[in-house]
Amino acid sequence: MALRLVVGGSLRPIFNNQVRNASALSAKQVLEQQPAPELTTLKNGFRVVTEENGRETATVGVFIETGSRFETEANNGVAHFLERLIHRGTAKRTGAALTNELEQIGAKLQSRTGRNFTYFLVQSASGDVEKVVDILADVLRNSKLDAASVEEERKILLAELEESDNLYRDVCFNYLHSAAYQGTNLARSWLGTTESIKKISAQQLKEWVEDNYKATRMVMTGVGGNVSQVSRLAEKYFGDLDNVYPRKVPDPDGIRFTGSEFLYRNDYIPNMHACIAVEGVGYGHHDALALQVASQFVGQWDVTHALTRTAPSRLVQKISHDHGLKYFENFNINYKDTGLWGVYYISDGKELNETYGIMKSVQREWKHLASAISDDETAMARNQFRTNFFTKLESNTGRAKFYGREALYTDGVRSLVDMEDQISRIDHTTLREAISRHVYDRDIASSGVGRTEAFPPYTFLRYGMSWWRL
């Protein structure tokens, strides 16, 4: 039988190909044939991660350790505000000229801000890598931030902030952070508040750049063809960046988890949205991957799925189309030094017995993870996670994002082979121990949006985390 080899960075045949024969290469063998990332640190502490894979395209990005975690109540939303303004041009490139220059080389600039970092990525042809680095350096270091642009963007952000109130899933997760990390910077949303966005000035935005866009808090990633020159270009364009702080920056430490709940009742919302979580672990924690696999085992489901009673997930078999359930997913969020591990679900919110019945079934599944998950079940969850994980890394952009987080969160970079080694070592004992350490008998934070009159009482939920071994 002919062996299908992986071309370029595509890993899909390894994990999705249903043909198994003696001559087939293992996943690790194929990954060993992939180019490995190289990490370089400039004299000023600016880090560069490159993966030269010979493709005709490349993705170059800059990741900055900034976001709402570094903000105050007064300037909440400033990092996101700045990220949006950077697209509006620089001292030597107007917004229109910037867009035109990117279009001429077939490139695309994308950006995002969260609680822990902001990134800017440009996808282009491999022959335009130096041009892309020049553009990124210009927009990050020379943005105009003129008053007219600030006011225009302020109007857009305020309108989007108002619209975001109707994104109930996002609202529920923001309330979860408000409860879990109350009294700390991680409780704030990167979107800011109406009050803070109205007051942020052009001067505050300029000061935010001066206080946060520092060499030791930045990582440049380059994945694709012709990216071996990115380290040299980083030295050229960012080598003079300093680490001097003209003003005091809010301390990102002091993050703590608090067991609590935050409910917003609005009966005009057609359903109840609920989040229940324990404190997870940081991105580089030794249990981080095990908790990801455990979350994969619990799974995700919504009413549009054809499989219910015959689904591979135990939990789906038990609670699909019962208790007024519309949707559920187990989630695992990792920040640099903390995280949230739990479940988000949507129900009709009509009866307390029904909404609590959903959580009792979920907690029984968590109990199963802690005490009875089998080798076969672990292998299934591990393989599902492996497929999802590596599929996201098939593109240059997917890997650029992965390497950026690796460098920011761990000060190192794991190769794809390293990741496969760590995933393959996760067995049923590893999962049981991780859940026992981080989920069993742990305080929970919960949030609810919509028809929360039937939200499960906190005392019931907390008791359900400890009866597993009685």
C-alpha positions as CSV (number, residue, x, y, z in Angstrom):
1,M,0.0,0.0,0.0
2,A,1.4,3.4,-0.9
3,L,2.4,5.6,2.0
4,R,1.0,9.1,2.0
5,L,3.8,11.5,3.2
6,V,3.2,14.8,4.8
7,V,4.1,17.8,2.6
8,G,5.3,21.0,4.1
9,G,3.8,21.6,7.5
10,S,0.6,19.7,7.1
11,L,0.0,17.2,9.9
12,R,-3.6,16.3,9.1
13,P,-2.8,13.0,7.3
14,I,-1.1,11.7,10.4
15,F,-4.1,12.2,12.7
16,N,-7.0,11.9,10.4
17,N,-5.9,9.1,8.1
18,Q,-7.9,6.1,8.9
19,V,-5.5,3.7,7.1
20,R,-3.2,1.9,9.5
21,N,-0.4,-0.4,8.3
22,A,3.0,-1.5,9.4
23,S,4.8,0.9,7.2
24,A,3.0,4.0,8.4
25,L,5.2,6.6,10.1
26,S,4.4,7.6,13.7
27,A,3.3,11.1,14.5
28,K,6.5,11.7,16.3
29,Q,8.6,10.6,13.3
30,V,6.7,13.0,11.0
31,L,7.1,15.8,13.4
32,E,10.8,15.2,13.6
33,Q,11.0,15.9,9.9
34,Q,9.4,19.4,10.5
35,P,11.7,22.4,11.0
36,A,12.3,23.3,14.7
37,P,11.9,26.8,16.1
38,E,14.9,28.9,17.0
39,L,14.8,31.4,19.9
40,T,17.2,34.4,19.8
41,T,17.5,37.1,22.4
42,L,18.8,40.5,21.5
43,K,21.1,42.5,23.8
44,N,18.2,44.6,25.0
45,G,16.1,41.5,25.9
46,F,13.9,41.6,22.8
47,R,13.2,37.9,21.9
48,V,12.8,36.5,18.4
49,V,11.4,33.1,17.4
50,T,11.8,31.8,13.9
51,E,10.8,28.7,12.0
52,E,12.2,28.5,8.5
53,N,10.0,26.0,6.5
54,G,10.7,27.1,2.9
55,R,7.1,27.9,2.1
56,E,6.1,30.6,-0.4
57,T,4.3,32.5,2.3
58,A,5.3,33.8,5.8
59,T,3.7,35.2,8.9
60,V,5.6,37.7,11.0
61,G,4.2,39.0,14.3
62,V,5.0,40.9,17.4
63,F,3.6,39.9,20.8
64,I,3.6,42.3,23.7
65,E,3.0,41.5,27.4
66,T,0.3,44.1,27.9
67,G,-3.5,44.1,28.2
68,S,-6.1,44.7,30.9
69,R,-4.0,42.9,33.5
70,F,-1.7,45.9,33.5
71,E,-4.4,48.5,33.5
72,T,-6.1,50.5,36.3
73,E,-9.8,51.2,36.8
74,A,-9.2,54.7,35.4
75,N,-7.6,53.6,32.1
76,N,-9.3,50.2,31.6
77,G,-9.4,49.5,27.9
78,V,-6.4,51.6,26.9
79,A,-4.4,48.6,25.5
80,H,-7.3,47.6,23.2
81,F,-7.9,51.3,22.3
82,L,-4.2,51.6,21.3
83,E,-4.3,48.4,19.3
84,R,-7.2,49.7,17.3
85,L,-5.5,53.0,16.7
86,I,-2.3,51.5,15.4
87,H,-4.2,50.5,12.2
88,R,-4.8,54.2,11.5
89,G,-1.3,55.0,10.3
90,T,2.0,56.5,11.4
91,A,4.0,59.7,11.0
92,K,5.2,58.5,7.6
93,R,2.2,56.3,6.6
94,T,-1.4,57.5,6.7
95,G,-4.0,55.0,7.4
96,A,-4.9,54.8,3.7
97,A,-1.3,54.6,2.7
98,L,-0.7,51.7,5.2
99,T,-3.7,49.8,3.9
100,N,-2.6,50.4,0.3
101,E,1.0,49.3,0.9
102,L,-0.2,46.1,2.5
103,E,-2.6,45.4,-0.3
104,Q,0.1,46.0,-2.9
105,I,2.1,43.1,-1.5
106,G,-1.0,41.0,-0.8
107,A,-0.4,41.2,2.9
108,K,-2.9,41.3,5.8
109,L,-2.4,42.9,9.2
110,Q,-4.4,41.4,12.1
111,S,-4.3,42.2,15.8
112,R,-5.9,41.3,19.1
113,T,-5.8,42.3,22.7
114,G,-6.7,40.2,25.7
115,R,-6.1,40.3,29.4
116,N,-2.4,39.2,29.2
117,F,-1.0,40.3,25.8
118,T,-1.5,42.1,22.5
119,Y,-0.3,40.8,19.2
120,F,0.1,42.2,15.7
121,L,0.5,39.7,12.8
122,V,1.1,40.2,9.1
123,Q,0.7,37.4,6.5
124,S,2.6,38.0,3.2
125,A,4.6,36.4,0.5
126,S,8.0,35.1,1.7
127,G,9.8,37.7,-0.5
128,D,8.2,40.6,1.4
129,V,9.4,39.7,4.9
130,E,11.7,42.7,5.3
131,K,9.0,45.0,4.1
132,V,6.6,43.5,6.7
133,V,9.1,43.9,9.6
134,D,9.5,47.6,8.5
135,I,5.8,48.1,8.6
136,L,5.4,46.4,12.0
137,A,8.2,48.5,13.5
138,D,6.7,51.7,12.1
139,V,3.2,51.1,13.4
140,L,4.4,50.0,16.8
141,R,6.9,52.7,17.3
142,N,5.7,55.7,15.4
143,S,1.9,55.7,15.5
144,K,0.5,59.2,15.2
145,L,-2.3,58.9,17.9
146,D,-3.6,62.3,16.8
147,A,-6.7,63.8,18.5
148,A,-8.9,63.3,15.5
149,S,-8.2,59.6,15.1
150,V,-8.6,59.1,18.8
151,E,-12.1,60.7,18.8
152,E,-13.1,58.7,15.7
153,E,-12.0,55.4,17.3
154,R,-13.6,56.3,20.6
155,K,-17.0,56.5,19.0
156,I,-16.5,53.1,17.3
157,L,-15.3,51.5,20.6
158,L,-18.3,52.9,22.6
159,A,-20.7,51.6,20.0
160,E,-19.0,48.1,20.0
161,L,-19.0,48.1,23.8
162,E,-22.7,48.7,23.8
163,E,-23.2,45.9,21.3
164,S,-21.1,43.5,23.3
165,D,-23.8,43.5,26.0
166,N,-25.8,41.2,23.7
167,L,-22.9,38.7,23.4
168,Y,-24.1,36.7,26.4
169,R,-21.3,34.1,26.3
170,D,-18.7,36.8,26.4
171,V,-20.6,38.7,29.2
172,C,-20.9,35.5,31.2
173,F,-17.1,34.8,31.0
174,N,-16.4,38.5,31.9
175,Y,-18.6,38.1,35.0
176,L,-16.8,34.9,35.8
177,H,-13.5,36.8,35.8
178,S,-15.0,39.5,37.9
179,A,-16.0,37.0,40.5
180,A,-13.0,34.7,40.4
181,Y,-10.3,37.5,40.3
182,Q,-12.2,40.2,42.2
183,G,-10.0,42.9,43.6
184,T,-7.2,42.2,41.1
185,N,-6.4,43.5,37.6
186,L,-7.3,40.2,36.0
187,A,-11.0,40.8,36.8
188,R,-11.1,43.6,34.2
189,S,-12.2,43.1,30.6
190,W,-9.8,44.3,27.9
191,L,-12.8,46.1,26.3
192,G,-12.9,48.6,29.2
193,T,-16.0,50.3,30.4
194,T,-18.1,53.1,29.0
195,E,-16.8,55.5,31.7
196,S,-13.1,54.7,31.1
197,I,-13.2,54.7,27.3
198,K,-14.8,58.2,27.4
199,K,-12.0,59.6,29.5
200,I,-8.9,58.0,27.8
201,S,-6.9,60.8,26.1
202,A,-4.3,60.8,23.4
203,Q,-1.7,61.6,26.0
204,Q,-2.6,58.5,28.0
205,L,-2.3,56.4,24.9
206,K,1.2,57.8,24.2
207,E,2.2,57.2,27.8
208,W,0.9,53.6,27.6
209,V,3.3,52.9,24.7
210,E,6.2,54.4,26.6
211,D,5.3,52.4,29.7
212,N,4.5,49.0,28.2
213,Y,6.1,48.5,24.7
214,K,9.4,47.5,26.2
215,A,12.1,45.2,24.8
216,T,11.9,42.6,27.6
217,R,8.1,42.4,27.2
218,M,8.1,41.8,23.4
219,V,8.5,38.8,21.2
220,M,8.8,38.8,17.4
221,T,7.8,35.5,15.6
222,G,8.5,34.6,12.0
223,V,7.2,31.4,10.5
224,G,7.4,30.5,6.8
225,G,9.8,31.0,4.0
226,N,12.7,33.5,4.1
227,V,12.3,34.2,7.8
228,S,15.8,33.2,8.8
229,Q,16.6,37.0,8.3
230,V,14.0,38.0,10.9
231,S,16.5,38.0,13.8
232,R,18.8,40.4,11.9
233,L,15.8,42.6,11.0
234,A,14.7,42.6,14.6
235,E,18.1,43.9,15.6
236,K,17.8,46.6,12.9
237,Y,14.3,47.8,13.8
238,F,14.0,47.0,17.5
239,G,17.6,46.7,18.8
240,D,17.5,50.2,20.2
241,L,14.3,49.7,22.2
242,D,14.9,50.4,25.9
243,N,13.6,49.0,29.1
244,V,13.2,52.3,31.0
245,Y,9.9,53.0,32.6
246,P,9.2,56.8,32.8
247,R,6.1,56.1,35.0
248,K,5.1,53.4,37.4
249,V,3.4,50.5,35.7
250,P,0.6,48.6,37.6
251,D,2.0,45.4,39.2
252,P,0.7,42.4,37.3
253,D,1.3,40.2,40.3
254,G,-0.9,39.7,43.3
255,I,-3.5,37.7,41.4
256,R,-5.7,35.6,43.6
257,F,-8.7,33.3,43.1
258,T,-11.8,33.9,45.2
259,G,-14.7,31.4,45.5
260,S,-17.8,33.5,44.7
261,E,-20.6,34.1,42.3
262,F,-21.8,36.9,40.0
263,L,-25.4,36.7,38.7
264,Y,-27.1,39.1,36.3
265,R,-30.8,38.4,36.1
266,N,-32.6,39.6,33.0
267,D,-35.8,37.6,32.1
268,Y,-35.9,39.3,28.7
269,I,-32.9,37.1,27.7
270,P,-34.4,33.9,26.4
271,N,-32.1,31.5,28.2
272,M,-29.8,31.1,31.2
273,H,-26.1,31.3,30.5
274,A,-23.9,29.8,33.3
275,C,-20.2,29.4,34.0
276,I,-18.8,27.3,36.9
277,A,-15.0,27.0,37.3
278,V,-12.2,26.2,39.7
279,E,-8.8,27.9,39.6
280,G,-6.8,26.2,36.9
281,V,-3.1,26.4,36.3
282,G,-0.7,28.7,34.4
283,Y,0.3,28.1,30.8
284,G,3.6,26.5,31.7
285,H,2.5,24.4,34.6
286,H,3.3,20.7,34.5
287,D,-0.4,19.9,34.7
288,A,-1.5,22.3,32.0
289,L,-1.7,19.7,29.2
290,A,-3.3,17.1,31.4
291,L,-6.1,19.5,32.3
292,Q,-6.5,20.3,28.5
293,V,-6.9,16.6,27.8
294,A,-9.4,16.3,30.7
295,S,-11.4,19.1,29.3
296,Q,-11.4,17.4,26.0
297,F,-12.8,14.3,27.6
298,V,-15.8,16.1,29.1
299,G,-16.3,17.6,25.7
300,Q,-18.8,20.0,24.0
301,W,-22.4,19.6,22.7
302,D,-25.3,21.7,21.4
303,V,-28.8,20.9,20.3
304,T,-27.8,20.8,16.6
305,H,-25.7,17.7,17.1
306,A,-27.1,14.6,15.6
307,L,-25.4,12.3,18.1
308,T,-26.9,12.1,21.6
309,R,-27.5,8.7,23.2
310,T,-24.9,7.1,20.9
311,A,-22.3,9.9,21.2
312,P,-18.7,9.0,22.2
313,S,-18.9,11.4,25.2
314,R,-20.4,9.9,28.4
315,L,-21.7,13.2,29.5
316,V,-23.5,13.9,26.2
317,Q,-25.2,10.5,26.4
318,K,-26.5,11.4,29.9
319,I,-27.7,14.9,29.6
320,S,-28.3,15.8,25.9
321,H,-31.9,16.8,25.4
322,D,-32.6,16.7,29.1
323,H,-32.9,19.4,31.8
324,G,-33.7,22.0,29.2
325,L,-30.0,22.0,28.0
326,K,-29.2,23.9,24.9
327,Y,-25.4,23.9,24.9
328,F,-22.4,23.0,27.0
329,E,-18.6,23.0,26.8
330,N,-15.9,22.2,29.2
331,F,-13.2,24.9,29.0
332,N,-9.6,25.4,30.2
333,I,-8.2,29.0,30.1
334,N,-4.5,29.4,30.8
335,Y,-2.9,32.7,31.7
336,K,0.8,33.1,32.6
337,D,0.4,32.2,36.2
338,T,-3.2,31.1,36.8
339,G,-6.2,29.8,34.9
340,L,-9.8,28.8,34.9
341,W,-11.1,25.2,34.4
342,G,-14.8,24.5,34.3
343,V,-18.0,24.3,32.3
344,Y,-20.1,26.8,30.4
345,Y,-23.7,25.9,29.5
346,I,-26.9,27.3,28.3
347,S,-30.3,26.1,29.5
348,D,-33.9,27.3,29.3
349,G,-33.6,28.3,33.0
350,K,-37.1,27.3,33.9
351,E,-36.6,24.9,36.8
352,L,-34.0,24.8,39.5
353,N,-34.1,21.0,39.6
354,E,-33.3,21.0,35.9
355,T,-30.4,23.5,36.0
356,Y,-28.9,21.8,39.1
357,G,-29.4,18.4,37.4
358,I,-27.1,19.6,34.6
359,M,-24.3,20.5,37.1
360,K,-24.8,17.3,39.1
361,S,-24.1,15.3,35.9
362,V,-21.1,17.5,35.1
363,Q,-19.7,17.0,38.6
364,R,-20.1,13.3,38.3
365,E,-18.1,13.4,35.1
366,W,-15.4,15.3,36.9
367,K,-15.5,12.7,39.7
368,H,-15.1,10.0,37.0
369,L,-12.0,11.8,35.8
370,A,-10.5,11.9,39.3
371,S,-11.2,8.3,40.2
372,A,-12.2,6.0,37.4
373,I,-11.1,7.1,34.0
374,S,-9.7,4.2,32.0
375,D,-6.8,3.8,29.7
376,D,-9.1,3.5,26.7
377,E,-11.0,6.7,27.6
378,T,-7.7,8.5,28.2
379,A,-6.4,7.4,24.8
380,M,-9.5,8.6,23.1
381,A,-9.4,12.0,24.8
382,R,-5.6,12.3,24.2
383,N,-6.0,11.5,20.5
384,Q,-8.9,14.0,20.1
385,F,-6.8,16.7,21.8
386,R,-3.8,15.9,19.7
387,T,-5.8,16.2,16.5
388,N,-7.3,19.5,17.5
389,F,-4.0,20.9,18.8
390,F,-1.9,20.1,15.7
391,T,-4.6,21.0,13.3
392,K,-4.4,24.6,14.6
393,L,-0.6,24.6,13.9
394,E,-0.8,23.6,10.3
395,S,-0.6,27.2,9.1
396,N,2.2,29.7,9.4
397,T,-0.1,32.0,11.4
398,G,-1.2,29.2,13.8
399,R,2.4,28.4,14.6
400,A,3.4,32.1,14.9
401,K,0.7,32.5,17.5
402,F,1.8,29.4,19.4
403,Y,5.4,30.4,19.5
404,G,4.5,33.9,20.6
405,R,2.6,32.6,23.6
406,E,5.3,30.1,24.4
407,A,8.0,32.8,24.6
408,L,5.9,35.3,26.5
409,Y,4.5,32.7,29.0
410,T,7.5,30.3,29.5
411,D,10.6,32.3,28.4
412,G,11.3,29.3,26.1
413,V,9.8,27.6,23.1
414,R,8.7,24.0,22.8
415,S,9.0,22.3,19.4
416,L,6.2,20.2,17.9
417,V,8.2,17.1,18.8
418,D,8.4,18.3,22.4
419,M,4.6,18.8,22.5
420,E,4.0,15.4,21.0
421,D,6.3,13.8,23.7
422,Q,4.4,15.6,26.5
423,I,1.0,14.7,25.1
424,S,1.9,11.1,24.6
425,R,3.0,10.7,28.2
426,I,-0.4,11.7,29.6
427,D,-2.1,8.5,30.8
428,H,-5.1,7.8,33.1
429,T,-3.0,8.2,36.2
430,T,-1.8,11.6,35.1
431,L,-5.3,12.7,34.5
432,R,-6.6,11.4,37.8
433,E,-3.8,13.1,39.7
434,A,-4.3,16.4,37.9
435,I,-8.0,16.5,38.5
436,S,-7.5,15.5,42.2
437,R,-5.0,18.3,42.7
438,H,-6.9,21.1,41.0
439,V,-10.6,20.2,40.8
440,Y,-11.6,17.9,43.7
441,D,-12.9,19.8,46.7
442,R,-11.8,23.2,45.3
443,D,-13.6,26.5,45.7
444,I,-15.6,27.5,42.7
445,A,-16.4,30.8,41.0
446,S,-19.7,31.0,39.1
447,S,-21.5,33.5,36.9
448,G,-24.9,33.6,35.3
449,V,-26.6,35.8,32.8
450,G,-30.3,35.9,31.8
451,R,-32.9,33.8,33.5
452,T,-30.9,33.2,36.6
453,E,-33.8,32.7,39.1
454,A,-33.2,29.0,38.6
455,F,-29.4,29.3,38.9
456,P,-28.0,26.4,41.1
457,P,-27.3,27.8,44.7
458,Y,-23.6,28.3,45.4
459,T,-23.7,26.1,48.5
460,F,-25.1,23.2,46.4
461,L,-22.4,23.6,43.8
462,R,-19.6,23.8,46.4
463,Y,-20.9,20.7,48.2
464,G,-20.9,18.9,44.9
465,M,-17.1,19.4,44.6
466,S,-16.4,17.5,47.8
467,W,-18.9,14.6,48.0
468,W,-16.9,12.5,45.5
469,R,-15.1,10.5,48.1
470,L,-17.6,10.4,51.0
